[in-house]
Amino acid sequence: MMRTAGVDLGGTRVRVGVLDGEKLLHWEEQDSEVLRGPDHTLSIIITMLERAQEKMPFERIGICAPGPLDYKLGVLLDPPNLPAWGLVPITDVIQEYFSLPVRLLNDANAAALSEAASGAGMGYESVWFTTVSTGVGSGYVNSGLLIQGAKGCAGEIGNMIIVPEGRLQSNLNPGALESYVSGTAISAISKERFGWQNGAREAIERAIAGEKDAAELIDETMDHLSIAIANIVHTVNPAIFVFGGGVMTHHDYLLPILAEKTNARVYESLKHSFDFAYAVHGNEAGVLGAAVYVRELTLP
């Protein structure tokens, strides 16, 4: 079985792993230090890959990063959480250094692949994965195939317009989903309305504790997310929705609310025809998915 390396480039952390089949042989993570610029962060990635290669030699490298990105060109386009990375030739730099095949994909797509292959979506024909954390992103796997779209931007639901001319966040559309349901958005809204200082986790924990204002805010948040999920039901009709990301950590509380609201928004014939689950792989999802992705490709 071919050994492949997976790299998860995030706004705060870089994670590197080596996969042999479904077995994770090596793992390392550290701060990505993206504010110091792409060259600096790329040097961190190269150093981490060198250490991994010394311990567990690999034949290919898969890299996942926040979208939007062009997986064919191997460059990020204009990701809200990595604003200085537009058109940086990530795959070319890594490929030239290691003289190995390198491929790039969206981090939500990587997580979708990992959950479909060996996680909460295993055994389902079609799996829609959504991460709700600093931002919002999704990936879709159908019959084992990752659906990426012409530019690799399939699943960029964070920019889906939920409230026309609504809240504005980062470089997104006014009223975009991410501006209402992401951890960044919940934190900002709870601070604006109630003066709470401790982010989305505080708002959710207050809601769980029964505080009326918090419960109404989280109900409103799940209402917005259910609009997006119902739109997806009517667009690609997946068998299961898998959710990850920091906001969804309290999934026992959030997913029943989301499921009820989503089922109320779909055709009668579609109600309860799809499942909801919490992701299995957590912080390993991006690395695992990137490694699986590059392993399964037929390369020239």
Beta strands, then each sheet from edge to edge (+ up, - down):
strand 1: 3-9
strand 2: 13-20
strand 3: 23-31
strand 4: 60-65
strand 5: 69-70
strand 6: 75-76
strand 7: 102-106
strand 8: 126-132
strand 9: 136-142
strand 10: 145-147
strand 11: 240-244
strand 12: 275-278
sheet 1: 3+ 2- 1+ 4+ 7+
sheet 2: 5+ 6-
sheet 3: 10+ 9- 8+ 11+ 12+
end
